[in-house]
Amino acid sequence: MVQKLKIFWIILCLLMISQFGFASQVDNKMTIAVLDFKNNTSRIRYDRLQRTIAELLKTELSRCPDIAVVERTKLESILTEYALAQAGYIEKKYAQEVGRLAGAEYIITGEINQAAGRLRIDSHLIKVQTGQILGEKVTGSDVEKIEAMINLLAQNLIFDLTGRGEKIEYKKLHNYH
């Protein structure tokens, strides 16, 4: 009888670990797709930032243990298949479909803008299921501050998605050499 009770408790513990343990944490990650950002400025030198911003943002977001980022090749094949890749930009009306096809719960799109002589990055966090959009922005004096801008943007997006960390509305960006 004691042996059967021990086996029962071991099986019960194993079932609880499989339901609430590490395997469950991996499966419960939020899935995010990040698309290239569109250059809305008249400056050709910012064209290279379209993909760079997306790549840097994916790296920062993937560092959060609650977030899984969809692989770029999977996104590109979907965009190509649906002929939606127009200079790295996708219209918001198609974003939900792309996110759904990529298996993402959220999709991030964005633009590179210039306002009052400053570089501004606007991002749109779109919930695939509902189409609800949450906007975030960062500004910096120039392209030299891009890494600090992306870190701040990622930090705020992670807060929006998970509640982890803190949301920072304003931060003086410094050059790190």
Secondary structure, DSSP 8 states (H G I E B T S, - for coil): -HHHHHHHHHHHHHHHHHHHSHHHHHHT-EEEEEEEEEE-SS-GGGTTHHHHHHHHHHHHHHTSTTEEE--HHHHHHHHHHTT--BTTB--HHHHHHHHHHHT-SEEEEEEEEEETTEEEEEEEEEETTT--EEEEEEEESSGGGHHHHHHHHHHHHHHHHH--S---S--------
